[in-house]
């Protein structure tokens, strides 16, 4: 590329081309350099993504499919409805046991620091 710029400068210095032709040639070479550098950048980007895909790393064109948990849906869910799991009945039974024990013993659940 540098040789092309030097050749243009030499042609201008020798008077074979005028200033407008020189500027036109320089602009054409600048566009060519820009195009080649953009191609090189995209090639490097594609190589990096290709390496990521080969290593199993998600890329924008090959994302990892995620399956979100179903709300209240049983297996794999972060939240399970107490009605589905029966834990509401269990919690109610435990609360009743605590209330009955407190009433019978006269003690309140907690520590001495709660009073």
C-alpha positions in Angstrom: 0.0 0.0 0.0 2.8 2.4 0.9 4.2 1.8 -2.6 1.0 2.9 -4.2 1.0 6.2 -2.2 4.6 6.8 -3.1 3.9 6.0 -6.8 1.1 8.6 -6.8 3.3 11.2 -5.1 6.0 10.5 -7.7 3.6 10.8 -10.6 2.4 14.2 -9.2 6.0 15.4 -8.7 6.9 14.4 -12.3 3.9 16.3 -13.6 2.1 13.2 -15.1 -1.0 13.9 -13.0 -2.4 17.1 -11.6 -3.4 17.8 -8.0 -7.1 16.8 -8.5 -6.0 13.4 -10.0 -3.6 12.9 -7.1 -6.3 13.7 -4.5 -8.7 11.3 -6.3 -6.0 8.6 -6.3 -5.3 9.1 -2.6 -9.0 9.0 -1.8 -9.3 5.7 -3.8 -6.3 4.2 -1.9 -7.8 5.4 1.5 -11.1 3.6 0.7 -9.2 0.5 -0.2 -7.2 0.5 3.0 -10.4 1.1 5.0 -12.1 -1.8 3.2 -9.2 -4.2 3.8 -8.9 -3.2 7.5 -12.7 -3.8 8.0 -12.4 -7.2 6.3 -9.5 -8.1 8.6 -11.4 -7.0 11.7 -14.5 -9.0 10.7 -12.3 -12.0 10.0 -10.7 -11.8 13.4 -14.2 -11.4 15.0 -15.4 -14.5 13.1 -12.4 -16.5 14.2 -13.0 -15.6 17.8 -16.6 -16.6 17.6 -15.7 -19.8 15.8 -13.3 -20.7 18.6 -16.0 -19.9 21.2 -18.5 -22.2 19.4 -15.9 -24.9 19.3 -15.4 -24.6 23.0 -19.1 -24.6 23.7 -19.3 -21.0 24.7 -22.6 -19.3 23.6 -22.3 -16.8 20.7 -25.0 -14.4 19.3 -25.7 -16.7 16.4 -25.8 -19.8 18.6 -27.2 -18.9 22.1 -27.8 -21.3 24.8 -31.5 -22.3 25.1 -32.7 -21.6 28.7 -35.8 -23.2 30.1 -37.2 -21.0 32.9 -38.8 -22.7 35.8 -42.6 -22.8 35.8 -44.1 -20.7 38.6 -45.7 -23.2 41.0 -45.2 -26.0 38.6 -43.7 -28.7 40.7 -40.3 -30.1 39.6 -37.5 -27.7 39.1 -39.5 -24.7 40.2 -38.2 -22.0 42.5 -41.6 -21.5 43.9 -44.1 -24.2 44.7 -47.6 -23.4 45.7 -48.4 -24.7 49.2 -51.6 -26.0 47.8 -49.8 -28.3 45.4 -47.1 -29.5 47.8 -49.4 -29.9 50.9 -47.0 -27.8 52.9 -49.8 -25.4 53.8 -51.5 -28.2 55.8 -48.1 -29.1 57.3 -47.4 -25.5 58.3 -50.9 -25.2 59.8 -50.3 -28.4 61.8 -47.0 -27.1 63.2 -48.5 -23.7 64.1 -51.3 -25.5 65.9 -48.8 -27.6 67.8 -46.8 -24.6 68.9 -50.0 -22.7 69.9 -51.2 -25.6 71.9 -47.8 -26.2 73.6 -47.6 -22.5 74.5 -51.1 -22.4 76.0 -50.4 -25.5 78.1 -46.9 -24.5 79.3 -47.5 -20.8 79.6 -44.2 -20.1 77.9 -43.9 -18.0 74.7 -41.8 -19.1 71.8 -38.6 -17.3 71.4 -35.7 -16.4 73.7 -35.4 -14.5 77.0 -34.2 -11.5 75.0 -37.5 -11.2 73.1 -39.3 -9.9 76.1 
